[in-house]
Amino acid sequence: MKIEAPEISVDGNIATARFRQNYRSNRLTENGIKTLTLVKTNQKWLIQQER
């Protein structure tokens, strides 16, 4: 997996991470923009949503 051009924004306990992901395995190849929404809970950042 390769990640390019990461952009992260934080607003309080919610963070958004957006990046281009290039993934390749023996069975699957995917390239595209991925957006993760994270929520800080008990001092840990947890993924709430992946698009």
Distance bins in CASP14 RR format, pairs under 12 A and 6 or more apart:
PFRMAT RR
TARGET T0000
AUTHOR 0000-0000-0000
RMODE 2
METHOD distances of the structure
MODEL  1
1 19 0 0 0 0 0 1 0 0 0 0 0
1 20 0 0 0 0 0 1 0 0 0 0 0
1 21 1 0 0 1 0 0 0 0 0 0 0
1 22 1 0 0 1 0 0 0 0 0 0 0
1 23 1 0 1 0 0 0 0 0 0 0 0
1 24 1 0 0 1 0 0 0 0 0 0 0
1 25 0 0 0 0 1 0 0 0 0 0 0
1 28 0 0 0 0 0 1 0 0 0 0 0
1 29 0 0 0 0 0 1 0 0 0 0 0
1 30 0 0 0 0 1 0 0 0 0 0 0
1 31 0 0 0 0 0 1 0 0 0 0 0
1 32 0 0 0 0 0 1 0 0 0 0 0
1 34 0 0 0 0 0 1 0 0 0 0 0
2 19 0 0 0 0 1 0 0 0 0 0 0
2 20 0 0 0 0 1 0 0 0 0 0 0
2 21 1 0 0 1 0 0 0 0 0 0 0
2 22 1 0 1 0 0 0 0 0 0 0 0
2 23 1 0 0 1 0 0 0 0 0 0 0
2 24 0 0 0 0 1 0 0 0 0 0 0
2 29 0 0 0 0 0 1 0 0 0 0 0
2 30 0 0 0 0 0 1 0 0 0 0 0
2 31 0 0 0 0 1 0 0 0 0 0 0
2 32 0 0 0 0 0 1 0 0 0 0 0
2 34 0 0 0 0 0 1 0 0 0 0 0
3 17 0 0 0 0 1 0 0 0 0 0 0
3 18 0 0 0 0 0 1 0 0 0 0 0
3 19 1 0 1 0 0 0 0 0 0 0 0
3 20 1 0 0 1 0 0 0 0 0 0 0
3 21 1 0 1 0 0 0 0 0 0 0 0
3 22 1 0 0 1 0 0 0 0 0 0 0
3 23 0 0 0 0 1 0 0 0 0 0 0
3 31 0 0 0 0 0 1 0 0 0 0 0
3 32 0 0 0 0 0 1 0 0 0 0 0
3 33 0 0 0 0 0 1 0 0 0 0 0
3 34 0 0 0 0 1 0 0 0 0 0 0
3 36 0 0 0 0 0 1 0 0 0 0 0
4 18 0 0 0 0 0 1 0 0 0 0 0
4 19 1 0 0 1 0 0 0 0 0 0 0
4 20 1 0 1 0 0 0 0 0 0 0 0
4 21 0 0 0 0 1 0 0 0 0 0 0
4 22 1 0 0 1 0 0 0 0 0 0 0
4 23 0 0 0 0 0 1 0 0 0 0 0
4 31 0 0 0 0 1 0 0 0 0 0 0
4 32 0 0 0 0 1 0 0 0 0 0 0
4 33 0 0 0 0 1 0 0 0 0 0 0
4 34 0 0 0 0 0 1 0 0 0 0 0
5 17 0 0 0 0 0 1 0 0 0 0 0
5 18 0 0 0 0 1 0 0 0 0 0 0
5 19 1 0 0 1 0 0 0 0 0 0 0
5 20 1 0 1 0 0 0 0 0 0 0 0
5 21 0 0 0 0 0 1 0 0 0 0 0
5 22 0 0 0 0 0 1 0 0 0 0 0
5 32 0 0 0 0 0 1 0 0 0 0 0
5 33 0 0 0 0 1 0 0 0 0 0 0
5 34 0 0 0 0 0 1 0 0 0 0 0
6 15 0 0 0 0 0 1 0 0 0 0 0
6 16 0 0 0 0 0 1 0 0 0 0 0
6 17 1 0 0 1 0 0 0 0 0 0 0
6 18 1 0 0 1 0 0 0 0 0 0 0
6 19 1 0 1 0 0 0 0 0 0 0 0
6 20 0 0 0 0 1 0 0 0 0 0 0
6 21 0 0 0 0 0 1 0 0 0 0 0
6 33 0 0 0 0 0 1 0 0 0 0 0
6 34 0 0 0 0 1 0 0 0 0 0 0
6 35 0 0 0 0 0 1 0 0 0 0 0
6 36 0 0 0 0 0 1 0 0 0 0 0
7 15 0 0 0 0 0 1 0 0 0 0 0
7 16 0 0 0 0 1 0 0 0 0 0 0
7 17 1 0 0 1 0 0 0 0 0 0 0
7 18 1 0 1 0 0 0 0 0 0 0 0
7 19 1 0 0 1 0 0 0 0 0 0 0
7 20 0 0 0 0 0 1 0 0 0 0 0
7 33 0 0 0 0 0 1 0 0 0 0 0
7 34 0 0 0 0 0 1 0 0 0 0 0
7 35 0 0 0 0 1 0 0 0 0 0 0
7 36 0 0 0 0 0 1 0 0 0 0 0
8 14 0 0 0 0 0 1 0 0 0 0 0
8 15 1 0 0 1 0 0 0 0 0 0 0
8 16 1 0 0 1 0 0 0 0 0 0 0
8 17 1 0 1 0 0 0 0 0 0 0 0
8 18 1 0 0 1 0 0 0 0 0 0 0
8 19 0 0 0 0 1 0 0 0 0 0 0
8 35 0 0 0 0 0 1 0 0 0 0 0
8 36 0 0 0 0 1 0 0 0 0 0 0
8 37 0 0 0 0 0 1 0 0 0 0 0
8 38 0 0 0 0 1 0 0 0 0 0 0
8 45 0 0 0 0 0 1 0 0 0 0 0
9 15 1 0 0 1 0 0 0 0 0 0 0
9 16 1 0 1 0 0 0 0 0 0 0 0
9 17 0 0 0 0 1 0 0 0 0 0 0
9 18 0 0 0 0 1 0 0 0 0 0 0
9 35 0 0 0 0 0 1 0 0 0 0 0
9 36 0 0 0 0 0 1 0 0 0 0 0
9 37 0 0 0 0 0 1 0 0 0 0 0
9 38 0 0 0 0 0 1 0 0 0 0 0
10 16 0 0 0 0 1 0 0 0 0 0 0
10 17 0 0 0 0 1 0 0 0 0 0 0
10 37 0 0 0 0 0 1 0 0 0 0 0
10 38 0 0 0 0 1 0 0 0 0 0 0
10 39 0 0 0 0 0 1 0 0 0 0 0
10 40 0 0 0 0 1 0 0 0 0 0 0
10 45 0 0 0 0 1 0 0 0 0 0 0
11 37 0 0 0 0 0 1 0 0 0 0 0
11 38 0 0 0 0 0 1 0 0 0 0 0
11 39 0 0 0 0 0 1 0 0 0 0 0
11 40 0 0 0 0 0 1 0 0 0 0 0
12 38 0 0 0 0 0 1 0 0 0 0 0
12 39 0 0 0 0 1 0 0 0 0 0 0
12 40 1 0 0 1 0 0 0 0 0 0 0
12 45 0 0 0 0 0 1 0 0 0 0 0
13 37 0 0 0 0 0 1 0 0 0 0 0
13 38 0 0 0 0 1 0 0 0 0 0 0
13 39 1 0 1 0 0 0 0 0 0 0 0
13 40 1 0 1 0 0 0 0 0 0 0 0
13 41 1 0 0 1 0 0 0 0 0 0 0
13 42 0 0 0 0 0 1 0 0 0 0 0
13 43 0 0 0 0 0 1 0 0 0 0 0
13 44 0 0 0 0 0 1 0 0 0 0 0
13 45 0 0 0 0 1 0 0 0 0 0 0
13 46 0 0 0 0 0 1 0 0 0 0 0
13 48 0 0 0 0 0 1 0 0 0 0 0
14 36 0 0 0 0 0 1 0 0 0 0 0
14 37 1 0 0 1 0 0 0 0 0 0 0
14 38 1 0 0 1 0 0 0 0 0 0 0
14 39 1 0 1 0 0 0 0 0 0 0 0
14 40 1 0 0 1 0 0 0 0 0 0 0
14 41 0 0 0 0 0 1 0 0 0 0 0
14 45 0 0 0 0 1 0 0 0 0 0 0
14 46 0 0 0 0 0 1 0 0 0 0 0
14 47 0 0 0 0 0 1 0 0 0 0 0
14 48 0 0 0 0 1 0 0 0 0 0 0
14 49 0 0 0 0 0 1 0 0 0 0 0
15 35 0 0 0 0 0 1 0 0 0 0 0
15 36 0 0 0 0 1 0 0 0 0 0 0
15 37 1 0 0 1 0 0 0 0 0 0 0
15 38 1 0 1 0 0 0 0 0 0 0 0
15 39 1 0 0 1 0 0 0 0 0 0 0
15 40 1 0 0 1 0 0 0 0 0 0 0
15 41 0 0 0 0 0 1 0 0 0 0 0
15 44 0 0 0 0 0 1 0 0 0 0 0
15 45 1 0 0 1 0 0 0 0 0 0 0
15 46 0 0 0 0 0 1 0 0 0 0 0
15 47 0 0 0 0 1 0 0 0 0 0 0
15 48 0 0 0 0 1 0 0 0 0 0 0
15 49 0 0 0 0 0 1 0 0 0 0 0
16 34 0 0 0 0 0 1 0 0 0 0 0
16 35 1 0 0 1 0 0 0 0 0 0 0
16 36 1 0 0 1 0 0 0 0 0 0 0
16 37 1 0 1 0 0 0 0 0 0 0 0
16 38 1 0 0 1 0 0 0 0 0 0 0
16 39 0 0 0 0 0 1 0 0 0 0 0
16 45 0 0 0 0 0 1 0 0 0 0 0
16 47 0 0 0 0 0 1 0 0 0 0 0
16 48 0 0 0 0 0 1 0 0 0 0 0
16 49 0 0 0 0 1 0 0 0 0 0 0
16 50 0 0 0 0 0 1 0 0 0 0 0
16 51 0 0 0 0 0 1 0 0 0 0 0
17 33 0 0 0 0 0 1 0 0 0 0 0
17 34 0 0 0 0 1 0 0 0 0 0 0
17 35 1 0 0 1 0 0 0 0 0 0 0
17 36 1 0 1 0 0 0 0 0 0 0 0
17 37 0 0 0 0 1 0 0 0 0 0 0
17 38 1 0 0 1 0 0 0 0 0 0 0
17 45 0 0 0 0 1 0 0 0 0 0 0
17 47 0 0 0 0 1 0 0 0 0 0 0
17 48 0 0 0 0 0 1 0 0 0 0 0
17 49 0 0 0 0 0 1 0 0 0 0 0
17 50 0 0 0 0 1 0 0 0 0 0 0
17 51 0 0 0 0 0 1 0 0 0 0 0
18 32 0 0 0 0 0 1 0 0 0 0 0
18 33 1 0 0 1 0 0 0 0 0 0 0
18 34 1 0 0 1 0 0 0 0 0 0 0
18 35 1 0 1 0 0 0 0 0 0 0 0
18 36 1 0 0 1 0 0 0 0 0 0 0
18 37 0 0 0 0 1 0 0 0 0 0 0
18 38 0 0 0 0 0 1 0 0 0 0 0
18 50 0 0 0 0 0 1 0 0 0 0 0
18 51 0 0 0 0 1 0 0 0 0 0 0
19 31 0 0 0 0 0 1 0 0 0 0 0
19 32 0 0 0 0 1 0 0 0 0 0 0
19 33 1 0 0 1 0 0 0 0 0 0 0
19 34 1 0 1 0 0 0 0 0 0 0 0
19 35 0 0 0 0 1 0 0 0 0 0 0
19 36 0 0 0 0 1 0 0 0 0 0 0
19 50 0 0 0 0 0 1 0 0 0 0 0
19 51 0 0 0 0 0 1 0 0 0 0 0
20 30 0 0 0 0 0 1 0 0 0 0 0
20 31 1 0 0 1 0 0 0 0 0 0 0
20 32 1 0 1 0 0 0 0 0 0 0 0
20 33 1 0 1 0 0 0 0 0 0 0 0
20 34 1 0 0 1 0 0 0 0 0 0 0
20 35 0 0 0 0 0 1 0 0 0 0 0
21 29 0 0 0 0 0 1 0 0 0 0 0
21 30 1 0 0 1 0 0 0 0 0 0 0
21 31 1 0 0 1 0 0 0 0 0 0 0
21 32 1 0 1 0 0 0 0 0 0 0 0
21 33 1 0 0 1 0 0 0 0 0 0 0
21 34 1 0 1 0 0 0 0 0 0 0 0
21 35 0 0 0 0 0 1 0 0 0 0 0
21 36 0 0 0 0 0 1 0 0 0 0 0
21 50 0 0 0 0 0 1 0 0 0 0 0
21 51 0 0 0 0 0 1 0 0 0 0 0
22 28 0 0 0 0 0 1 0 0 0 0 0
22 29 0 0 0 0 1 0 0 0 0 0 0
22 30 1 0 0 1 0 0 0 0 0 0 0
22 31 1 0 1 0 0 0 0 0 0 0 0
22 32 1 0 0 1 0 0 0 0 0 0 0
22 33 0 0 0 0 0 1 0 0 0 0 0
22 34 0 0 0 0 0 1 0 0 0 0 0
23 29 1 0 0 1 0 0 0 0 0 0 0
23 30 1 0 1 0 0 0 0 0 0 0 0
23 31 1 0 0 1 0 0 0 0 0 0 0
23 32 0 0 0 0 1 0 0 0 0 0 0
23 34 0 0 0 0 1 0 0 0 0 0 0
24 30 1 0 0 1 0 0 0 0 0 0 0
24 31 0 0 0 0 1 0 0 0 0 0 0
32 51 0 0 0 0 0 1 0 0 0 0 0
33 50 0 0 0 0 0 1 0 0 0 0 0
33 51 0 0 0 0 1 0 0 0 0 0 0
34 47 0 0 0 0 0 1 0 0 0 0 0
34 49 0 0 0 0 0 1 0 0 0 0 0
34 50 1 0 0 1 0 0 0 0 0 0 0
34 51 1 0 0 1 0 0 0 0 0 0 0
35 47 0 0 0 0 0 1 0 0 0 0 0
35 48 0 0 0 0 0 1 0 0 0 0 0
35 49 0 0 0 0 1 0 0 0 0 0 0
35 50 1 0 0 1 0 0 0 0 0 0 0
35 51 1 0 1 0 0 0 0 0 0 0 0
36 45 0 0 0 0 1 0 0 0 0 0 0
36 46 0 0 0 0 0 1 0 0 0 0 0
36 47 1 0 1 0 0 0 0 0 0 0 0
36 48 0 0 0 0 1 0 0 0 0 0 0
36 49 1 0 0 1 0 0 0 0 0 0 0
36 50 1 0 1 0 0 0 0 0 0 0 0
36 51 1 0 0 1 0 0 0 0 0 0 0
37 45 0 0 0 0 0 1 0 0 0 0 0
37 46 0 0 0 0 0 1 0 0 0 0 0
37 47 1 0 0 1 0 0 0 0 0 0 0
37 48 1 0 1 0 0 0 0 0 0 0 0
37 49 1 0 1 0 0 0 0 0 0 0 0
37 50 1 0 0 1 0 0 0 0 0 0 0
37 51 0 0 0 0 1 0 0 0 0 0 0
38 44 0 0 0 0 1 0 0 0 0 0 0
38 45 1 0 1 0 0 0 0 0 0 0 0
38 46 1 0 0 1 0 0 0 0 0 0 0
38 47 1 0 1 0 0 0 0 0 0 0 0
38 48 1 0 0 1 0 0 0 0 0 0 0
38 49 0 0 0 0 1 0 0 0 0 0 0
38 50 0 0 0 0 1 0 0 0 0 0 0
39 45 1 0 0 1 0 0 0 0 0 0 0
39 46 1 0 1 0 0 0 0 0 0 0 0
39 47 0 0 0 0 1 0 0 0 0 0 0
39 48 1 0 1 0 0 0 0 0 0 0 0
39 49 0 0 0 0 1 0 0 0 0 0 0
40 46 1 0 0 1 0 0 0 0 0 0 0
40 47 0 0 0 0 0 1 0 0 0 0 0
40 48 0 0 0 0 0 1 0 0 0 0 0
41 47 0 0 0 0 0 1 0 0 0 0 0
41 48 0 0 0 0 1 0 0 0 0 0 0
END
